[in-house]
Amino acid sequence: MGNSTNNSELNIINNTQRQRFEFPVDDDFAYLEYRWYRKNLALMHTEVPRKVQGKGIAGLLAKFALDYARKNDIKIMVYCPYVAAYLKRHPEYADLVDRNYQQ
């Protein structure tokens, strides 16, 4: 059946040096960039290499970032349009958004 979502999530790493969650794709990466603002995790930009677009990787990255925030009791700020759209489809993560720092 190929890779399941759970197996794919295991391939995502938090590259704290580059401040991004990364998913390896051949000799490249799909990634979700973040920055720290005070104690909040600001989700900035999602990038997926063209050759693997449309395979759900951006969704895996968004879910990983949101689960990371939940596990670590961190509020998020959303600047990435993809993550904003993901949150609309997954309202169970809405409580993670810091309402004091809405754009």
N, C-alpha and C positions, 0 to 999 in steps of 0.2 A: 504494500500500500504506500510505499515511499515514506518520506519523513512526516511524522505527525507534528502537530503544533507544539506538543510538549518537548519533543526532541529538538525542534528548531529553537525553542526558547533557551535551551541549554547552551546553544552556540552564541548567545548574546552576552557580551561582556561590558562592564562599566569601565571605560578607559578614563580614569580620573585625571590623568596627565593631559589628555586632549579634551577633556570635559565633553564626553559623548558616550552614548550607549552604542555599541558596534555589533553588527552581524556580518561575519565574513562571507564574501561572495567572490570565489575564485581568488584573483590577486588584488581584490578591491574590497570595499566595505560599504554596506548600507549603514546609515547611522542617524541618530537623533542627538543633535547638539543641545547642551544645556549650559547654564551659568548659575552661579549661586548669587542670590540677592538677599542680604541679611541671612535669615535662616531658610529662605524659600528656595525651591528648585525651579528655576525659570526654563521652561522648555522652548527652545529657540527655533529649531529648523530640522526637518527630516529630509534626508537625501537617500534615494535608492538608485543604484546604477540602472541605466536604461534596459540592459539585457535581462534584468529580473523584475522589472516593474509589473504590477498586476498580479503578483503571486502572494500578496498578503504580508509581505515583509514589513512594510511601514506599520501595519496594524500590530504585528508582533512587537516592534520597537516601542510603539505607544503603550501597549499593555505592559511591557516589561518596565518602562519608566514609571507608569502609574502604580504598578504593584510594588516597585522599589520605594516609591514615596509612601505608600500605605504601610509597608513593613517597617519603615524607619520613622514613621510619624512625622512626615515632612509635608508642608503645604506647597502647592505648586502655583506657578504663574504661567499662563499659556500665551506664547507669542507665535507659535507655529500653527499655521492654518490647518494642517493635517490633524494635529492633536486636538485642536478646537472641534473639528468635525467628528473625530473619534469620540470625544466626550459627549457630543450630542447623541450619538448612537449608543453610548454606554453610560447612562445616567448614574449607574452605581458608583462611579468615580467622582461625581460632582462635588461631594463633600471635601475632596482634596484641594479644590481651588480656593486660594486665599482671596476672599471677596473684598478685602481692603485694598488690593492692588490690581483691580480690574483695569484694563486699558480703556 
